[in-house]
Amino acid sequence: MAFQTLNSPNAVSTSDSQLSLTTSYQVDGSNNDVQISLVFGPVGVAATSQIKLDDNVLAAAQVGSVNNFSIGANQAISGKFLTIYSIVTVTNATPVPANLTVDFSINGGVNSYSHSLSYTENNAGGSALFLIDIFLYS
């Protein structure tokens, strides 16, 4: 399977699929929280995520969607890496082939940012591992 690198933000894709996102996000010097959200699709998939800030695990096995999850105050997270691994699995409630999706958003810094990742899984019980890696800077 050939991999293709996309520009701005950097992402790795396989044909029509995009399994990873590598980018940066600007925070400010405030004490306001930066929050992330992860929404998985289609309806009926199972999803589990690990959310890390540098080596600090913020959520080891977060099940399902994540809404407005605080990763820390702007000034405290500047210069760190946010890394999210999400495994999305086709269940009996998911039609096959399934367009597995992760809708990611981050807000609370200088601007809001959102991005969607997707992968087509052709097998019942099949899974996809999605990776989001973001450098937080001021």
Secondary structure as the mmCIF struct_conf table of DSSP 4:
data_model
#
loop_
_struct_conf.conf_type_id
_struct_conf.id
_struct_conf.beg_label_comp_id
_struct_conf.beg_label_asym_id
_struct_conf.beg_label_seq_id
_struct_conf.end_label_comp_id
_struct_conf.end_label_asym_id
_struct_conf.end_label_seq_id
STRN STRN1 GLN A 4 LEU A 6
TURN_TY1_P TURN_TY1_P1 ASN A 7 PRO A 9
STRN STRN2 ASN A 10 THR A 14
TURN_TY1_P TURN_TY1_P2 SER A 15 ASP A 16
STRN STRN3 SER A 17 GLN A 26
BEND BEND1 GLY A 29 ASN A 31
HELX_LH_PP_P HELX_LH_PP_P1 ASN A 32 ASN A 32
STRN STRN4 ASP A 33 GLY A 41
BEND BEND2 PRO A 42 PRO A 42
TURN_TY1_P TURN_TY1_P3 VAL A 43 GLY A 44
STRN STRN5 ALA A 46 LEU A 53
TURN_TY1_P TURN_TY1_P4 ASP A 54 ASP A 55
STRN STRN6 ASN A 56 VAL A 63
BEND BEND3 GLY A 64 GLY A 64
STRN STRN7 VAL A 66 ALA A 73
HELX_RH_AL_P HELX_RH_AL_P1 ASN A 74 ILE A 77
TURN_TY1_P TURN_TY1_P5 SER A 78 GLY A 79
STRN STRN8 PHE A 81 THR A 89
TURN_TY1_P TURN_TY1_P6 ASN A 92 ALA A 93
BEND BEND4 THR A 94 THR A 94
BEND BEND5 VAL A 96 PRO A 97
STRN STRN9 ALA A 98 ASN A 107
BEND BEND6 GLY A 108 ASN A 111
STRN STRN10 TYR A 113 GLU A 121
BEND BEND7 ASN A 123 ASN A 123
TURN_TY1_P TURN_TY1_P7 ALA A 124 GLY A 125
STRN STRN11 SER A 127 TYR A 137
#
